[in-house]
Amino acid sequence: MSPLNPAEVRVLGSLIEKDITTPDYYPLTLNALTNACNQSSNRDPVMSLSDQDVVRGLDSLREKKLAFMFEGADSRVSKYGHRFAETFELARPGTAVMCVLMLRGPQTLGEIRGRAARMHEFPGLEEAAAELASLIARSPEPLVLKLPRQPGFKEQRYAHLLAGTVSIPAPEAGRTPEPAVIAVRAENERLARLEAEAAALRAELADLRGQLAELRKQLE
């Protein structure tokens, strides 16, 4: 399969996310899909795709067997969905990991686990790491790459390979980051870990609330 361009990656990632998190509104209309692609939250980078950009991305993804168009008898407009999991034979954990990498770029293990919680909750970092290892070792082509540790950063990041090789900025020879820069980066990583942990806790709380509501119904 030929590498995906940035618009195709964003369209595919948005379809996967909405399929899992808002199944009642999936498949998506073109307008809903364009809005999903251009969200200002949970997207890195934030993009501004036109309807035409999205249609071009959809057409290309359909040729690659990664998307489909649905025209139901009770629907006035065409709707669109993805075939990502079927095409790559991925279960929910791998699909969730790939989705957050498509939508938010290279991330650390903790970030991936926390941000994927809305789609699949990994019990711990070990389970998330095992899923990433599986995607890295995938044959005949890996889907994920573990990036080299960048100077001044404590943790390594992971990136998807759907768009081909990942460009890694070359370190500046002979230059060591200043202490203030290292301190800020460490603080950013700490905040990212806290954000990931908070997202996982929110997902767990929502699940517990759902279980409690179901229990109450059974007792009524």
N, C-alpha and C positions, 0 to 999 in steps of 0.2 A: 504494500500500500504506500502511495506517495505521501510525503509529509503534509500535514495540515498547515494552512496559513493562520495568522492570528484570529481572523474573523471566524474561520471554521472551528477553531479551538473554543472560542467564546460561545458560539452557537451550540456546539455539542455539549459543553459543560453546563450551559444554562438549561438545556433540555433534560439532562440527567438530574440536575438539582431539583427542578420543578416536578419531575416525575416522582421523585422519592418524597419530597417535603410537602407538596401540595397536589396529591394524586387526584383530588376532586376536580381540579382545573386543567388536567392533562388528558390528551394532547393539547398543545398550545396554539392559539391563533397567532397570526403573524404579528399583530400588534402586541400581544402579551409576550411573545418571544423577544421582540425588539426591546421592550421595556426591561425584560429580565437580563438581556445582554448588557444594557446600559445602566444597570443599577449602580448607585454610588457606594453601597455597602456590600461587603463580602466579595469585592472585585479588586484585582490588582493586575494590571492597571485599570483604572476606570476608562471605559471606551464610549464613543459616541457613534454607534453604527446607525446608518439609515435603514429603512425598510428594504431598499434595494441591496444594500450590503448583506443583510441577513438572508434575503432570497438567493443571492449568489452563493452564499455559504451553504444554504440548505441544498441547493441543486448539486453542488460538488459533494456534499456529504451523502446525498442519496445515491450518487454514482458509485461511491465507495461503500455502499451498503451500511452506512452508519446512521441514516435518518430515513424517515418515510413521511408521506403526506396522507392524511386521512380525510375522506370526504363522506361523512355519514348522511343518511337520508334525512335526519332531523337537524342537520347543521346547515346554516346559511353560508358559512365561510369554511375554507379549508383549514385544517389543523395539522400540526406537525409533531412528530415524536422521534425518538432515537432507537437505534438497534445496537448501541455500544456494547452492552453486556453480552448479548447473543453473539455478536461478531467476534469479540475477543474472549468469549467463554469465561467471563468473570462472574463471581458471586457478589453479593452485596458489599462485603468488606473491601474487596479490591476496587469495585466500582466507586465506592465512596471516596477512597484515597485518590483515585485518578481524577475524580470530579473536583476535589478541592485544589489539587495541583493545577488543573486546567483553569480554574477560576481565579486563583490567587497566586500563581507563580511558585517559585522555589520556596520551600518552607522547612523548618526543623521538625524533628519527630514529634515534639510536644505540640507544636502548632497544628500539625496534620491531625493528630489524635483529637485535639479539642475542636477543631473546625469541622471535622467529619462527623461529630457526635449527632448532629441533626439527621444524618443519613444512616449511620451505623455507629453504635457505641462500643468502642474497644475497652475491655475491662481495665487494661493497663497499658503502659508504654511497651511492654514486652510483646503483647499481641499486635500492636500497631507496627512495631519493628519487624515482626515475623511476616506480616502482610507485605511490607515494603521489600523485604528480602526476597519474597516470592516473585514480586513484580520485577525486581532487578535481575533475578536468575531465570526469568521466563525464556523459553525456547520456542521458535528459533530467534525471535527478536525481543530484547528486554523492553519493558514499557516505562521503566523508571531508572534514573541515574542518581547515585549518591555523589554530590559535588564535593570537591576538595575543600578542606577548611580554609576560610579566608583569613588573612592576617587581621588580628584584632577581634575576631569572633570566636566564641567558645565552642559552639555547636556547629556540626555540619548540616547542610540542607539537602533536600531531595528535589528533583525536577522530573517532570514527565518527558517522554521522548516522542510524543505524537507529532511534534513539529520538526522532527529531525534532531540533529546534534544540538547540544546546548552550548551556547557561547559562554565561556568562563573568563571573566576579566583577569588579565594577567597582573600579578602583584607588582607594585612599583619597586624596582630593584634598589636595594640599599636604603630604603626608607622604612622606618619603624613608626607605627602610629603613636601619636602623642598620648600621654597618660589620660588626658581629659577625653580624648576620642575613645580610648579603650573603655574608660569608665561609662561613658554614655552608651556605647554599644552593649556593654554588660547589662546596664540598666534596661535597655530596650529588650534584650533577650529575657530578662527576668519578668518584665511586664508581659511579654508575649506568652511566657509559660503560665503566668497567672491568668491571662485571658483564656488560654486553652483549658486550664483547669476549671475556670468559672463556667465556660461553655459546657464542659462535660457534666458539671454539677447541675446546671440548669436543665440539661437533657434528662438527667437521672431524676430530678425533682418532678419534671413534667410526666415522666413515665410512672412515678409513684402516685401522682395525683390521678392519672388515668386508671391505675389499678384500684385506687381507693374508690373512685366513682363507680367502677364496675362492681366492686364488692357491695357498695351501698344499694345498687340496683338489685343485686341478687338477694339482699336481705329485706328489701321492701315487699 
